[in-house]
Amino acid sequence: MSSFNKITIVGYLGRDPELRYTPDGTAVCNFTIATTEKRKDIAGAERETTTWFRVTAWRRTAEIAHEYLAKGQRVYVEGRLRLETYTDREGAQRFSVEVTATEIHFLESRQTGGDQSGEAEPRTRKGATTDDQAAEYPGDSDIPF
C-alpha cells in the first residue's frame, strides 16, 4: 500500500519571499504563511490561534513566488508536510512545521496584498506548479472550501 502526504494551506504571507540559488543553479524560495483560527473559550470570549508554516518552493515555482508574492498577501499553497527538529541557542529542542510547496495559487494581486476586505482579486498570471506547468487561476467558485 502506498502512502500519502499532502497539506493545503490558505493564509497570509508573513514576510516577503526570499529567493536563492543552489550551487548548481536551482532556484529555491522561502516564505512563511500564517493561518488564524477563531474559537470561543468556555467563558464565551473569542480567542484567536495563529499557526505559522515555513514554506519552501523550488525551481520555476520558486521564481514565480518571488516575483509575484509579497508580505500580507493571501495565498493558496499545496505541498508535502514535514516536521523538523532543531536545537535552539539555549540548547532546548524545538520543532518547526515545514511545507515543500508543490502548487501555489495567488488569491490577491501584489498591489492589493494585505487588503483585509476578504475579496479575492483574480490574477491574469497563472498559478505555479513544481512540474513547471502553469495551472489556471481558480475562480472563487472553483476553490474547494
Phi, psi and omega per residue, in radians:
M1 nan 2.387 3.132
S2 -1.477 2.887 3.125
S3 -1.952 2.976 -3.018
F4 -2.524 2.291 3.123
N5 -2.425 1.821 -3.109
K6 -2.552 2.384 3.086
I7 -2.267 2.511 3.054
T8 -2.106 2.240 -3.117
I9 -2.242 2.317 2.951
V10 -2.148 2.012 -3.081
G11 -2.788 -2.855 -3.086
Y12 -2.020 2.434 3.113
L13 -1.183 2.303 -3.131
G14 -1.515 -0.317 3.109
R15 -2.762 2.849 3.084
D16 -1.130 2.497 3.108
P17 -1.102 2.482 3.106
E18 -1.917 2.148 -3.110
L19 -1.823 2.323 3.056
R20 -2.377 2.998 3.078
Y21 -2.255 2.433 3.071
T22 -1.258 2.907 3.124
P23 -0.989 -0.498 3.123
D24 -1.536 0.089 3.043
G25 1.637 0.141 3.126
T26 -1.385 2.236 3.137
A27 -1.301 2.416 3.057
V28 -2.423 2.296 -3.084
C29 -2.187 2.327 3.117
N30 -2.068 2.439 3.042
F31 -2.744 2.963 3.120
T32 -2.061 2.611 3.081
I33 -2.220 2.381 3.094
A34 -1.946 2.362 2.995
T35 -2.073 2.516 -3.113
T36 -2.177 2.317 3.123
E37 -2.054 2.300 3.108
K38 -1.872 2.308 3.114
R39 -2.458 2.767 3.025
K40 -1.728 2.361 3.101
D41 -1.439 -3.062 -3.091
I42 -1.039 -0.615 -3.131
A43 -1.380 -0.113 3.132
G44 1.626 -0.005 3.110
A45 -1.371 2.435 -3.136
E46 -1.389 2.286 3.139
R47 -2.103 2.491 3.067
E48 -1.919 2.374 3.042
T49 -2.125 2.143 3.126
T50 -1.854 2.310 3.078
T51 -2.003 2.286 3.141
W52 -1.814 2.387 3.091
F53 -2.124 2.319 3.009
R54 -1.588 2.239 -3.056
V55 -2.084 2.404 3.055
T56 -2.158 2.264 3.070
A57 -2.065 2.614 -3.072
W58 -2.146 2.745 3.019
R59 0.994 -2.330 -3.065
R60 -1.124 -0.594 3.088
T61 -1.047 -0.701 3.116
A62 -1.096 -0.784 -3.127
E63 -1.126 -0.724 3.127
I64 -1.168 -0.749 3.118
A65 -1.038 -0.777 -3.141
H66 -1.114 -0.675 -3.087
E67 -1.289 -0.632 -2.965
Y68 -1.956 -0.206 -3.126
L69 -1.742 2.635 3.120
A70 -2.571 2.747 3.127
K71 -0.891 2.373 3.102
G72 1.525 -0.184 -3.097
Q73 -1.360 2.466 3.099
R74 -1.433 2.381 -3.052
V75 -2.558 2.652 3.071
Y76 -1.915 2.184 -3.129
V77 -2.268 2.336 2.971
E78 -2.000 2.547 3.115
G79 -3.094 -2.929 3.112
R80 -1.781 2.378 -3.098
L81 -1.728 2.441 3.017
R82 -2.550 2.641 3.127
L83 -1.841 2.087 3.122
E84 -1.775 2.457 3.045
T85 -2.001 2.521 3.107
Y86 -2.650 2.901 3.121
T87 -1.875 2.206 -3.121
D88 -1.400 -3.097 -3.073
R89 -1.098 -0.506 3.126
E90 -1.490 -0.022 3.126
G91 1.581 0.058 3.135
A92 -1.444 2.501 3.091
Q93 -1.380 2.273 -3.125
R94 -2.130 2.822 3.130
F95 -2.185 2.575 3.128
S96 -2.385 2.282 3.072
V97 -1.535 2.077 -3.092
E98 -2.163 2.526 -3.104
V99 -2.148 2.288 2.968
T100 -1.693 1.932 -3.039
A101 -1.210 2.322 3.018
T102 -1.912 -0.339 3.140
E103 -2.690 2.397 3.116
I104 -2.304 2.304 3.047
H105 -2.145 2.340 -3.136
F106 -1.505 2.134 -3.126
L107 -1.715 -0.163 3.072
E108 -2.502 2.735 3.030
S109 -1.387 2.820 3.139
R110 -1.068 -0.590 -3.125
Q111 -1.192 -0.532 -3.119
T112 -1.767 0.146 -3.140
G113 -0.936 2.385 -3.140
G114 1.509 -0.097 3.089
D115 -1.199 2.061 -3.062
Q116 -1.584 0.306 -3.078
S117 -1.213 -0.324 -3.125
G118 1.524 -0.097 3.125
E119 -1.536 2.142 3.081
A120 -1.492 2.267 3.100
E121 -1.708 2.027 -3.125
P122 -1.060 2.510 3.127
R123 -1.783 2.610 3.011
T124 -1.448 -0.365 3.080
R125 -1.293 2.487 3.137
K126 -1.414 2.759 3.065
G127 -1.182 2.956 -3.097
A128 -2.016 2.470 3.046
T129 -2.240 2.734 -3.064
T130 -1.228 -0.393 3.123
D131 -1.513 0.358 3.033
D132 1.059 0.346 3.011
Q133 -1.841 2.179 -3.120
A134 -1.372 2.410 3.092
A135 -1.815 2.567 3.117
E136 -1.069 2.548 3.074
Y137 -1.142 2.220 3.136
P138 -1.323 2.223 3.046
G139 -1.210 2.963 -3.102
D140 -0.962 -0.625 -3.110
S141 -1.322 -0.250 -3.123
D142 -1.633 -0.215 -3.115
I143 -1.330 2.244 -2.994
P144 -1.405 0.676 3.089
F145 -2.650 nan nan
